[in-house]
Amino acid sequence: MAAALSLTLLGIFRFLSDVLTDASPEWYHWLEGTFLRYLIRAPSDGTFWGDLSVQWFKVLSVPCAVSGLFLFFRVTSVNLNHAQERWDQKNVRLMFLISFLAAFTVMEVEKATHFMGLRMAGLLPGERAWVNHLLHAVSGLIGWHTMKWLRFIKPG
C-alpha cells in the first residue's frame, strides 16, 4: 500500500506541475537550486538530472496512474477480498492500461503538434516527441508488471 500511495502522490505532483507549466511555462524558476526542480516538468538544465526529469520521467507515468487506480479499487470495494477479486480481472486491468496509454499518447501528440488546440505548453527544451512515445510504451510494460505486483491480499 505504501508503494502505491508513494507512486500515486508522485504522479499527482508531476501532473500538477504539468498543469502549471501549461498555464505559465516559466513558473519553475522559483525552484531553481533545489532538488524539487527535478521532480516537476521543467526544461532540462543540461545536467543528468535535468535530462532525466524532462524526458525519462515518463517511464513512471503508467505505474503512477496504475497505483492511483489500485488505491481507488481499495476505497470503492467492500473489503480486501472484494478489492482483490476486482483487481485480479486481467481484462479490466488491460482496459485501464490501454486507456492510460491512449490518454498519454493524445497528450504527447497535442504537445508536439497543438492540432486540437488544448493550449498545452508543448515540448520543452531537451524533450523529443518520438522518445516520449517510446518511453510511454515502456511505461505501459512497467505498469502491467506493477499491476501484477500490487496486491490487496498476499497469495497463499
C-alpha positions in Angstrom: 0.0 0.0 0.0 2.8 2.4 0.8 4.4 1.9 -2.6 1.1 2.6 -4.3 0.5 5.7 -2.2 4.0 7.0 -3.0 3.7 6.4 -6.7 0.2 8.0 -6.7 1.4 11.1 -4.9 4.4 11.4 -7.2 2.1 11.1 -10.2 -0.3 13.8 -8.8 2.6 16.1 -8.0 4.0 15.7 -11.5 0.6 16.1 -13.2 0.0 19.3 -11.2 3.4 20.6 -12.4 2.3 19.8 -16.0 -0.8 21.9 -15.5 1.2 24.8 -14.0 3.7 24.6 -17.0 0.7 24.8 -19.4 -0.5 27.9 -17.5 2.9 29.6 -17.1 5.9 27.9 -18.7 8.3 30.0 -16.5 6.8 29.1 -13.1 9.5 26.6 -12.2 12.2 29.3 -11.8 11.3 29.6 -8.1 12.5 26.0 -7.6 15.9 26.6 -9.2 18.7 25.4 -6.9 16.5 22.8 -5.2 16.1 19.1 -5.9 12.3 19.7 -6.3 13.2 21.3 -9.6 13.9 17.8 -10.9 10.6 16.3 -9.8 8.5 18.8 -11.8 8.0 19.3 -15.5 10.6 21.9 -16.5 13.1 22.3 -19.3 16.4 20.5 -19.0 19.1 22.5 -17.4 21.7 20.4 -19.2 22.6 18.2 -16.2 21.9 14.5 -16.0 19.1 15.1 -13.6 17.6 17.8 -15.8 17.6 15.5 -18.8 16.2 12.7 -16.7 13.4 14.9 -15.5 12.3 16.4 -18.8 12.4 13.2 -20.8 12.8 10.0 -18.9 10.4 10.6 -16.1 7.7 9.4 -18.4 8.6 5.7 -17.7 6.8 6.3 -14.4 3.6 7.7 -15.9 1.6 4.5 -16.2 2.9 3.0 -12.9 1.8 6.2 -11.1 -1.6 6.0 -12.8 -2.0 2.3 -12.1 -1.1 2.9 -8.4 -3.9 5.6 -8.2 -6.3 3.1 -9.8 -5.2 0.5 -7.2 -6.0 2.8 -4.4 -9.3 3.7 -6.0 -10.2 0.0 -6.1 -9.4 -0.3 -2.4 -11.6 2.7 -1.5 -14.5 1.6 -3.6 -14.5 -2.0 -2.6 -16.5 -3.6 0.3 -13.5 -5.4 1.7 -10.0 -6.6 0.8 -11.2 -9.8 -0.8 -13.6 -7.9 -3.0 -10.9 -5.5 -4.0 -8.6 -8.3 -4.9 -11.2 -10.1 -6.9 -11.8 -6.9 -8.9 -8.1 -6.2 -9.3 -7.3 -9.8 -10.5 -9.6 -9.4 -13.6 -7.0 -9.2 -16.4 -9.4 -7.9 -18.9 -10.3 -4.9 -16.6 -6.6 -4.2 -15.9 -5.8 -4.4 -19.6 -8.7 -2.0 -20.4 -7.3 0.5 -17.9 -3.8 0.1 -19.2 -4.8 0.7 -22.8 -6.9 3.7 -21.7 -3.9 5.2 -19.9 -1.7 4.7 -22.9 -4.3 6.2 -25.2 -4.7 9.3 -23.0 -0.9 9.8 -22.7 -0.5 9.4 -26.5 -3.1 12.0 -27.1 -1.4 14.4 -24.7 2.0 13.8 -26.3 0.6 14.4 -29.8 -1.1 17.5 -28.6 2.1 18.8 -27.0 4.1 18.2 -30.2 1.5 19.4 -32.8 -1.2 21.5 -31.0 -3.7 20.0 -33.5 -6.6 20.0 -31.0 -6.0 23.5 -29.6 -5.9 22.4 -26.0 -3.3 25.1 -25.2 -0.8 22.7 -23.7 2.7 24.1 -23.2 4.3 22.0 -25.9 7.6 20.2 -25.9 10.2 21.6 -23.6 13.9 22.1 -24.4 15.6 18.7 -24.2 12.3 16.8 -24.9 11.8 14.8 -28.1 8.4 13.6 -29.2 9.4 10.2 -30.6 11.3 9.4 -27.3 8.1 10.4 -25.3 6.1 7.8 -27.2 8.8 5.1 -26.8 9.0 5.9 -23.1 5.2 5.7 -22.6 5.3 2.3 -24.3 8.0 1.2 -21.8 5.9 2.7 -19.1 2.9 0.6 -20.2 5.0 -2.6 -19.8 6.2 -1.5 -16.4 2.7 -0.5 -15.5 1.4 -4.0 -16.4 4.0 -5.6 -14.1 3.2 -3.1 -11.4 -0.5 -4.2 -11.7 0.6 -7.8 -11.1 2.9 -6.8 -8.2 0.3 -4.6 -6.3 -1.9 -6.9 -4.2 -4.5 -6.3 -1.6 -4.1 -9.8 -0.2 -0.9 -11.8 -0.2 -1.3 -15.1 -2.1 -1.3 -18.3 0.0 
